[in-house]
Amino acid sequence: MKEARVAELKARLSEYLRFVRKGNEVIVYDRNEPIARVVPYTSSGALVVREAISKYRTLGDIPIPPMEKPLGFDPVEVLLADRNSEV
């Protein structure tokens, strides 16, 4: 396994891809934080892209589940008060 910063990966992408093609992994870092892992491609992976199935036509059609306990306040009023307040 190798580690590479974003700028280094961009500058030497072909070299890193050859390394991955041989079965190795590369961890990509951005400002000392790991952000990605480049691994060899396998065609038998479990990831399948399919079209979303929606039983609701609009967001308004989605039922809101009942609250188990009353909140004691109106959340809409709290949101409106927050939006109207100047910070």
C-alpha positions as CSV (number, residue, x, y, z in Angstrom):
1,M,0.0,0.0,0.0
2,K,1.2,3.5,-0.9
3,E,0.1,6.9,0.3
4,A,-0.1,10.0,-1.9
5,R,-1.2,13.6,-1.5
6,V,-3.7,14.9,-4.0
7,A,-1.1,17.1,-5.9
8,E,1.3,14.2,-6.1
9,L,-1.4,11.8,-7.3
10,K,-2.4,14.3,-10.1
11,A,1.2,14.7,-11.2
12,R,2.0,11.0,-11.3
13,L,-1.4,9.4,-11.9
14,S,-0.2,6.9,-14.5
15,E,2.5,5.6,-12.2
16,Y,0.0,5.2,-9.3
17,L,-2.5,3.5,-11.6
18,R,0.2,1.0,-12.8
19,F,0.8,0.3,-9.1
20,V,-2.9,-0.3,-8.5
21,R,-3.2,-2.5,-11.6
22,K,-0.7,-4.9,-10.0
23,G,-3.1,-5.4,-7.1
24,N,-2.0,-2.8,-4.7
25,E,-3.8,0.1,-3.0
26,V,-3.2,3.8,-2.8
27,I,-4.5,5.9,0.1
28,V,-5.1,9.6,-1.0
29,Y,-4.5,12.3,1.5
30,D,-5.7,15.9,1.5
31,R,-4.0,18.1,4.2
32,N,-2.9,15.0,6.2
33,E,-6.5,13.6,6.1
34,P,-7.2,10.4,4.2
35,I,-10.0,11.1,1.7
36,A,-9.9,8.2,-0.7
37,R,-8.6,4.8,-1.4
38,V,-7.7,3.6,-4.9
39,V,-8.1,-0.1,-5.3
40,P,-8.0,-2.6,-8.2
41,Y,-11.2,-2.9,-10.2
42,T,-13.1,-6.2,-10.0
43,S,-16.0,-6.8,-12.3
44,S,-17.7,-9.1,-9.8
45,G,-18.3,-6.3,-7.2
46,A,-21.5,-6.0,-5.3
47,L,-22.2,-2.5,-6.5
48,V,-25.1,-2.3,-8.9
49,V,-26.5,0.9,-10.3
50,R,-30.2,0.9,-11.0
51,E,-33.0,3.3,-11.4
52,A,-34.6,4.5,-8.3
53,I,-38.1,3.2,-7.6
54,S,-40.4,5.8,-6.1
55,K,-43.9,5.0,-4.8
56,Y,-44.5,8.8,-4.1
57,R,-44.9,11.3,-6.9
58,T,-43.9,14.4,-4.8
59,L,-42.4,15.1,-1.4
60,G,-45.8,16.2,-0.2
61,D,-47.2,12.6,-0.9
62,I,-44.8,11.1,1.7
63,P,-46.8,10.5,5.0
64,I,-45.3,12.1,8.1
65,P,-45.1,9.5,10.9
66,P,-47.0,10.4,14.1
67,M,-45.0,11.7,17.0
68,E,-44.8,9.4,20.0
69,K,-44.7,12.2,22.5
70,P,-45.9,15.8,22.0
71,L,-43.0,18.3,21.9
72,G,-44.6,21.0,23.9
73,F,-43.9,23.6,21.3
74,D,-44.5,24.1,17.6
75,P,-41.3,23.3,15.6
76,V,-42.4,25.5,12.7
77,E,-42.7,28.5,15.0
78,V,-39.2,27.8,16.3
79,L,-37.8,27.6,12.8
80,L,-39.6,30.8,11.7
81,A,-38.4,32.7,14.8
82,D,-34.8,31.5,14.1
83,R,-35.0,32.6,10.5
84,N,-36.4,36.0,11.4
85,S,-33.9,36.7,14.1
86,E,-30.8,38.6,13.2
87,V,-27.5,37.1,14.3
